[in-house]
């Protein structure tokens, strides 16, 4: 999805597809709001896991950019993230 919303401590899984794996995070989100990590299991689709920080009073917006490993031009996607209080 082009955007997601997460609450404190909530994790949202975003399936990554298209392009050429492996994928990498090019631009990390604001870690005061959320964390982002790639899960690359052998039997499941590659997944970007976005988790809201547990500080309940912190809210805001950030984004994460993921790219594939193909040669130029690389395929990239940016996911907008809204952290709820």
N, C-alpha and C positions, 0 to 999 in steps of 0.2 A: 504493500500500500504506500501511497505517497506521503501519508502522515499517520501517526499513532498518538494515543493519549495513554499515560500511565499514572497510577497513583503511588503513594509511598510504599515501597517494598513490593510493588506489583511488577511482574515480568510479562512482557509481550514478545511472542515469537513471530518473526517475519521470515518467511521462506524466501531464499535467494535462488533465482533460476536465470537461465539465459547466460550468454557469454561463455567464457572459458574458465572453469575452476582451476586452481584454487582462487578464492576471493580474499580480499584484504580490506581492512578499514583504512581509508586514506585520511579522513578527517574525523576525529573523535568528538563526541558531544561534550557539552559542559558537564564535568563530573560533579559539580555541585548540585546538579539536577538529576542526572541519570548515568548509568553505566551501559556500555555496549560491548558485546563479545560475540565472536563467531563460533558456532558449533558446527563441526564438520564430521559427523558420524559416518561410518562406512556404509550403513544401510538406509539412512534417512536422507531427506534433502538437506542441503546446507541451510543453516538457520542463523539469523541475526537475532540475538537475545538482548532486549532493551529492558533495563530494570530501573524503576524509580528509586531515588534515595529515600531513606526512611525518616528524614526530618520532615515532619508533617507541615511545618509552616513555610516550606520552600516550594514555590511554584514558578513556572516560567516556560520559555520555549528555547529549543536548541535544535540541532540537526546532526546527522551522522552521514558520511559519504562512504560508500562501498564500491570497489572496482574489481573487475575480473583480471585475469592474468594474460589476456591476449596481447599480442604486439599492437603497436599503434594502428588505428585508434583504439584505446581501451574503452570498454563499456563501463559506465559509472552510473550509480543511482544515489540520490540524496533523499533521505527520509526525514521529514519534519517531525519533531517530537514536542508534545505539550505535556509538561509535568504538572499534575493536579496537586493542590494542597492536601 
